[in-house]
Amino acid sequence: MAEVTVLIEGENTRDKENKMSMGSSVTLIKSDRIILVDTGSIPAKDRLIQELEIQGLTPEDIDIVVLTHLHLDHMINVHLFNNAKVLCKVRGDEYPGQVHALPQGCLERTDLFDSSSIAQDVECMLTPGHTDDMMSVLVKTPEGNVVVAGDAFPNEEWTDLNMQPSPLLNLDVEKFNKSRKKILEKADYIIPGHGKMFKVA
């Protein structure tokens, strides 16, 4: 089974001047491939490299980068992973997805539908709402199912299904709520886009 390690916990805070500090979670998955889900924001760059070193890895060792969606706070460090295939959805259910080979500057379509296999015990979950291209990653581990949710599940507060997202920050509120329930049904643990990993009650 696969192994999951949160390298960087995502944040979404404001300082005294009400400036927002935002960066995504970055998650390492070890399976038959070495996978990174999201790459975080610019201030996370050096820490990300250090956290990989702690795991005995360099950016060149990453086989696959999965981008949960194409917002900058989730993808800005993608350029560090030149040996990786970069997977992203781009559009909704009707579009299969893309794999990018960064050094060659080329891309091709690839299957990224619900339950599409990314690696052994690692699969794609389509979780639109925050954006149309939003996807999560379901990982089967010895401890149970871990869903790396990106902004389909911003933090643990969103386990309260009475909380409703802002239409200003989410493309489709109805789809966001549907995706949130889908994640809760499948996950034993959730790694949110901007918070600590938590166990699903």
ChimeraX attribute file (.defattr): number of C-alpha atoms within 10 A of each C-alpha:
attribute: neighborCount
match mode: 1-to-1
recipient: residues
	/A:1	14
	/A:2	20
	/A:3	17
	/A:4	19
	/A:5	14
	/A:6	18
	/A:7	20
	/A:8	21
	/A:9	18
	/A:10	28
	/A:11	21
	/A:12	14
	/A:13	12
	/A:14	11
	/A:15	8
	/A:16	6
	/A:17	6
	/A:18	8
	/A:19	9
	/A:20	12
	/A:21	13
	/A:22	18
	/A:23	26
	/A:24	28
	/A:25	30
	/A:26	27
	/A:27	22
	/A:28	22
	/A:29	22
	/A:30	19
	/A:31	19
	/A:32	13
	/A:33	16
	/A:34	18
	/A:35	24
	/A:36	26
	/A:37	26
	/A:38	27
	/A:39	30
	/A:40	29
	/A:41	23
	/A:42	15
	/A:43	14
	/A:44	20
	/A:45	15
	/A:46	9
	/A:47	12
	/A:48	20
	/A:49	16
	/A:50	15
	/A:51	16
	/A:52	16
	/A:53	12
	/A:54	11
	/A:55	12
	/A:56	9
	/A:57	14
	/A:58	16
	/A:59	18
	/A:60	11
	/A:61	16
	/A:62	22
	/A:63	17
	/A:64	22
	/A:65	25
	/A:66	25
	/A:67	26
	/A:68	31
	/A:69	26
	/A:70	16
	/A:71	15
	/A:72	15
	/A:73	23
	/A:74	26
	/A:75	23
	/A:76	19
	/A:77	18
	/A:78	21
	/A:79	14
	/A:80	16
	/A:81	22
	/A:82	17
	/A:83	17
	/A:84	25
	/A:85	20
	/A:86	24
	/A:87	25
	/A:88	23
	/A:89	26
	/A:90	19
	/A:91	16
	/A:92	18
	/A:93	16
	/A:94	7
	/A:95	15
	/A:96	15
	/A:97	19
	/A:98	19
	/A:99	21
	/A:100	19
	/A:101	17
	/A:102	17
	/A:103	12
	/A:104	8
	/A:105	7
	/A:106	9
	/A:107	14
	/A:108	10
	/A:109	14
	/A:110	16
	/A:111	17
	/A:112	23
	/A:113	19
	/A:114	15
	/A:115	14
	/A:116	15
	/A:117	16
	/A:118	20
	/A:119	18
	/A:120	14
	/A:121	17
	/A:122	27
	/A:123	19
	/A:124	23
	/A:125	24
	/A:126	25
	/A:127	31
	/A:128	28
	/A:129	26
	/A:130	28
	/A:131	24
	/A:132	20
	/A:133	21
	/A:134	27
	/A:135	31
	/A:136	29
	/A:137	27
	/A:138	23
	/A:139	27
	/A:140	21
	/A:141	17
	/A:142	10
	/A:143	11
	/A:144	13
	/A:145	18
	/A:146	27
	/A:147	27
	/A:148	33
	/A:149	29
	/A:150	30
	/A:151	28
	/A:152	29
	/A:153	28
	/A:154	23
	/A:155	22
	/A:156	18
	/A:157	10
	/A:158	16
	/A:159	16
	/A:160	8
	/A:161	10
	/A:162	8
	/A:163	10
	/A:164	12
	/A:165	16
	/A:166	11
	/A:167	12
	/A:168	9
	/A:169	11
	/A:170	18
	/A:171	15
	/A:172	17
	/A:173	19
	/A:174	16
	/A:175	18
	/A:176	24
	/A:177	23
	/A:178	14
	/A:179	24
	/A:180	22
	/A:181	15
	/A:182	14
	/A:183	27
	/A:184	16
	/A:185	10
	/A:186	15
	/A:187	21
	/A:188	18
	/A:189	20
	/A:190	25
	/A:191	31
	/A:192	27
	/A:193	30
	/A:194	24
	/A:195	22
	/A:196	18
	/A:197	21
	/A:198	14
	/A:199	12
	/A:200	15
	/A:201	8
